[in-house]
Amino acid sequence: MSEELERISFGLMIAALFIVGFNTMQINSLVGEKNSLATASVSNTVTGNVISSVVSTTQIQQSQVSGIDVAPKGVPSIYGEELKVSFDDVSVTNPQKADATINKLGVLDDQITLSAEEMTRYIDIAGRISCEYCCGAASIIFPNGNAACGCAHSYAMRGLAKYLLKNHGSEYTNDQILDELGKWKTLFFPGPTAAKAKILKDKGIELNYINLASNKYRGIEKGTGGSSMVGGC
C-alpha cells in the first residue's frame, strides 16, 4: 500500500512540475508578445515621422507646382564629373550633403581669378541672378563684379559661374551659364521656385531655368506662401 502511495505521490509531483513549467512558458510568451507590441509601436511612430518628412519634401518640390517637376536631376554634363557634384546631392532630405555640395561650389568663388574678358562676361551673367529669398540684394554681385551677398547660395552660384568661364568659356554662352546657375538655385529654394513655376505656367510663360531663377520675373510669386530653403544663408 505504501508503495502504491509512493507511486501516486511521485506521479502527482511530476504532474505538478509539468504544470508549473507549462505556466512559466505561457507567461514568458505573453511578456514577449507585450514587448514586441511595444517595440512595434515605437517603430511605427518613427516610421510615421519619416514618411511624413518624405511627403513634406514631395509637396515642396512637386505638389506645389501641380505635378510640374522643376528640380534638375543627376550629374551635370561637362562640369559635374570634374567637380564631383550632382543635383541629387542638394535636397531637404539630406542637409549635411546639401551643405557640403554648396560649400564645394562656393570655395571656387575665392579660388578663381578671372581675366578682364572673363570678368565682362561674369558681370553680365551674375548681374542677372540674385539670392532674393535669402537677402534683398539686387543680384549676387555689384555692378563692378564684387560679391554683393555673403550667403552660401550666392557663393555657390558665383563660384560655378567663375569655374565655367575659366575652364569651359568656349563651350557655354552667357545664357547657358546663367541657366546652370538657375538649376542650382531651383534646388536651393524649392518652395518659392515651385510657387513661381505654377504662376509662370498659368501665365503661359515658358518654364526654363532663366525664367524660373534669374531676375527676369523676380517677385512674381510674392504672396503665394511658397517657402523653404536648402542650405544656410
CORVEN-V266722 format. One line per field, one symbol per residue. ss: DSSP state (A for helix, B for strand, O for the rest). phi: phi as a letter, one per 30 degrees, with the letter a starting at -180 (. if undefined). burial: + if it has 9 or more other C-alpha atoms within 8 Angstrom, else -. A space follows every 50 residues. Layout:
# CORVEN-V266722
ss->???
phi->???
burial->???
This chain:
# CORVEN-V266722
ss->OAAAAAAAAAAAAAAAAAAAAAAAAAAAAAAAAAAAAAAAAAAAAAAAAA AAAAAAAAAAAOAAAOOOOOOOOOOOOOAAAAAOOOAAAOOOOOAAAAAA AAAAAAAAAAAOOOOAAAAAAAAAAAOOBOOOOOOOOOOOBOOOOOBOOO OAAAAAAAAAAAAAAAAAOOOOOAAAAAAAAAAAAAAAOAAAAAAAAAAA AAOOOOOOAAAAABAAAOOOOOOOOOOOOOOOO
phi->.dddddddddddddddddddddddddddddddddddddddddddddeedd dedddddddddbddchidccddbidedicdddchbbeddcaddbeddddd dddddddddddcccdddddddddddddcbbcddcbcddadbdedjddcbc ddddedddddedddddcbedcbdedddddddddddeddbddddddddddd dddicecbddddcddebeidceididakbcjcd
burial->-------------------------------------------------- --++--+++++++++----+++--++---++---++++++++-++-+++- +++++++++--+-+---++-++++++++++++----+-++++--+--++- ++++++++++++++++-++--+-++-++++++++++++++++++++++++ +-----+-+++++++-----+----+-++++--
